[in-house]
Amino acid sequence: MKAVLCSSYGPPERLTLEEIAAPIAGEGEAIVEVYAASLNFPDGLQIQGKYQFQPPMPFTPGSEVGGVIKSIGPALKGFNVGDRVMATPGIGGLAEEVIVKETGLRKIPDSMDFRTAASFAMVYTTSYYALKQRAKLQTGETLLVLGASGGVGLTAVELGKLMGAKVIAAASSDEKLEFVKQLEPNEVINYGDGELKEKVKTLTNDQGADVIYDPVGGDLFDQCCRCINWNGRLLVIGFTSGRIPEYKANLALLKGSSMVGVFLGRFRKEEPTEYEKNFQELLEMYDQGKLKPLITESFPLEEYVAAFNVFTERKVMGKVTLEIKSE
Ligand SMILES: NC(=O)c1ccc[n+]([C@@H]2O[C@H](COP(=O)([O-])OP(=O)(O)OC[C@H]3O[C@@H](n4cnc5c(N)ncnc54)[C@H](OP(=O)(O)O)[C@@H]3O)[C@@H](O)[C@H]2O)c1
């Protein structure tokens, strides 16, 4: 089968597309024939050796896919050959076939296409966990979302609105904000000039935001510590800016605010029942037409370099997918 391979760390141009042996399902596993795979920011870090979890070399990147179960290993329950699924294999997604454990498989409704299936799990489960369990976001609270046009950012805007918050979507360009306006945030902020704090204060009558969703870190995080409301919660999602910032204890004291860590992988491991409940609630929201994943760029598998470079060049607006087989 065809698969993208990372054999040495570096930019996307160092990846290769190879013919390799097809995988065989072990106990509790299935082989999924991949129709579509999506990329997330961490995939770009992983191929450069910069992510907190690095698979052994050589590896095929790609943590989530949509496809059809081709074969099943011993002791796999609840799934059959031919089932249409969304799958989170962790790695191996940029290939014609991938091994997926039972816990990483979910059947999808006929109404969901494979690109959507590949684009759903990571971003929605991260933002829902962040806003529901970690921030305990309340109706009427102000939610500021940084990197709002990116994968997780968009879902935070969408879910924040559904949860009844006043959402301020923030991004680095007017073009990105125009894109986010499809989700009807209450306000938008362009922080492309590096200014965030004063703009947030102006929009919140000097109070600051109650909840801040931050996948960016760096200088913007520093400003967030100064434009957060009394009892505010600053959600640490990631550090796409490249700098892990430091939280100033005096600002927490003065504002009665908290920095709240969000780590989806650990949540899934430590609280599997809650994770599963969240996932089912999200799928129900999708079925009810409340969630509309925005997939803007789709590349054929052969154009994997261009797909990765959407992330490395900070151009993401919505989800980026690779089409591996047509429906
Ligand atoms: N904590 C968790 O459990 C969890 C789960 C999933 C993802 N994450 C993390 O969340 C972050 C976002 O992931 P994603 O897949 O949503 O990424 P994405 O689609 O690339 O979006 C990231 C956003 O970050 C902003 N950004 C600021 N500086 C950047 C830079 N130097 N390069 C690239 N983007 C930059 C961009 O918006 P502007 O240009 O508008 O600033 C971009 O839209 C990553 O750090 C990822 O590891 C964490």
PDBQT file of the ligand as one rigid body, heavy atoms in Angstrom, charges set to zero:
ROOT
HETATM    1  N1  LIG A 401      -4.164  20.414  24.903  1.00  0.00    +0.000 N 
HETATM    2  C1  LIG A 401      -4.679  19.480  24.126  1.00  0.00    +0.000 C 
HETATM    3  O1  LIG A 401      -5.179  18.454  24.574  1.00  0.00    +0.000 OA
HETATM    4  C2  LIG A 401      -4.651  19.726  22.653  1.00  0.00    +0.000 A 
HETATM    5  C3  LIG A 401      -5.443  19.000  21.765  1.00  0.00    +0.000 A 
HETATM    6  C4  LIG A 401      -5.405  19.328  20.405  1.00  0.00    +0.000 A 
HETATM    7  C5  LIG A 401      -4.552  20.336  19.952  1.00  0.00    +0.000 A 
HETATM    8  N2  LIG A 401      -3.777  20.971  20.874  1.00  0.00    +0.000 N 
HETATM    9  C6  LIG A 401      -2.864  22.059  20.480  1.00  0.00    +0.000 C 
HETATM   10  O2  LIG A 401      -3.619  23.133  20.001  1.00  0.00    +0.000 OA
HETATM   11  C7  LIG A 401      -2.794  23.908  19.142  1.00  0.00    +0.000 C 
HETATM   12  C8  LIG A 401      -3.558  24.216  17.877  1.00  0.00    +0.000 C 
HETATM   13  O3  LIG A 401      -3.741  23.045  17.125  1.00  0.00    +0.000 OA
HETATM   14  P1  LIG A 401      -4.540  23.110  15.736  1.00  0.00    +0.000 P 
HETATM   15  O4  LIG A 401      -4.426  21.779  15.116  1.00  0.00    +0.000 OA
HETATM   16  O5  LIG A 401      -5.849  23.736  15.940  1.00  0.00    +0.000 OA
HETATM   17  O6  LIG A 401      -3.606  24.137  14.947  1.00  0.00    +0.000 OA
HETATM   18  P2  LIG A 401      -3.932  25.125  13.730  1.00  0.00    +0.000 P 
HETATM   19  O7  LIG A 401      -5.138  24.654  13.011  1.00  0.00    +0.000 OA
HETATM   20  O8  LIG A 401      -2.663  25.304  12.991  1.00  0.00    +0.000 OA
HETATM   21  O9  LIG A 401      -4.308  26.489  14.465  1.00  0.00    +0.000 OA
HETATM   22  C9  LIG A 401      -3.379  27.112  15.275  1.00  0.00    +0.000 C 
HETATM   23  C10 LIG A 401      -3.526  28.619  15.249  1.00  0.00    +0.000 C 
HETATM   24  O10 LIG A 401      -2.403  29.154  15.970  1.00  0.00    +0.000 OA
HETATM   25  C11 LIG A 401      -2.139  30.459  15.489  1.00  0.00    +0.000 C 
HETATM   26  N3  LIG A 401      -0.703  30.694  15.466  1.00  0.00    +0.000 N 
HETATM   27  C12 LIG A 401      -0.064  31.652  16.144  1.00  0.00    +0.000 A 
HETATM   28  N4  LIG A 401       1.238  31.628  15.915  1.00  0.00    +0.000 NA
HETATM   29  C13 LIG A 401       1.457  30.647  15.032  1.00  0.00    +0.000 A 
HETATM   30  C14 LIG A 401       2.624  30.161  14.382  1.00  0.00    +0.000 A 
HETATM   31  N5  LIG A 401       3.828  30.677  14.616  1.00  0.00    +0.000 N 
HETATM   32  N6  LIG A 401       2.471  29.118  13.526  1.00  0.00    +0.000 NA
HETATM   33  C15 LIG A 401       1.268  28.569  13.302  1.00  0.00    +0.000 A 
HETATM   34  N7  LIG A 401       0.113  28.999  13.886  1.00  0.00    +0.000 NA
HETATM   35  C16 LIG A 401       0.221  30.045  14.745  1.00  0.00    +0.000 A 
HETATM   36  C17 LIG A 401      -2.769  30.566  14.097  1.00  0.00    +0.000 C 
HETATM   37  O11 LIG A 401      -3.765  31.582  14.156  1.00  0.00    +0.000 OA
HETATM   38  P3  LIG A 401      -3.388  33.137  13.958  1.00  0.00    +0.000 P 
HETATM   39  O12 LIG A 401      -2.536  33.266  12.747  1.00  0.00    +0.000 OA
HETATM   40  O13 LIG A 401      -4.720  33.737  13.827  1.00  0.00    +0.000 OA
HETATM   41  O14 LIG A 401      -2.669  33.532  15.230  1.00  0.00    +0.000 OA
HETATM   42  C18 LIG A 401      -3.463  29.220  13.865  1.00  0.00    +0.000 C 
HETATM   43  O15 LIG A 401      -4.752  29.376  13.331  1.00  0.00    +0.000 OA
HETATM   44  C19 LIG A 401      -1.519  23.094  18.933  1.00  0.00    +0.000 C 
HETATM   45  O16 LIG A 401      -0.490  23.604  19.755  1.00  0.00    +0.000 OA
HETATM   46  C20 LIG A 401      -1.903  21.706  19.366  1.00  0.00    +0.000 C 
HETATM   47  O17 LIG A 401      -0.795  20.972  19.831  1.00  0.00    +0.000 OA
HETATM   48  C21 LIG A 401      -3.810  20.701  22.185  1.00  0.00    +0.000 A 
ENDROOT
TORSDOF 0
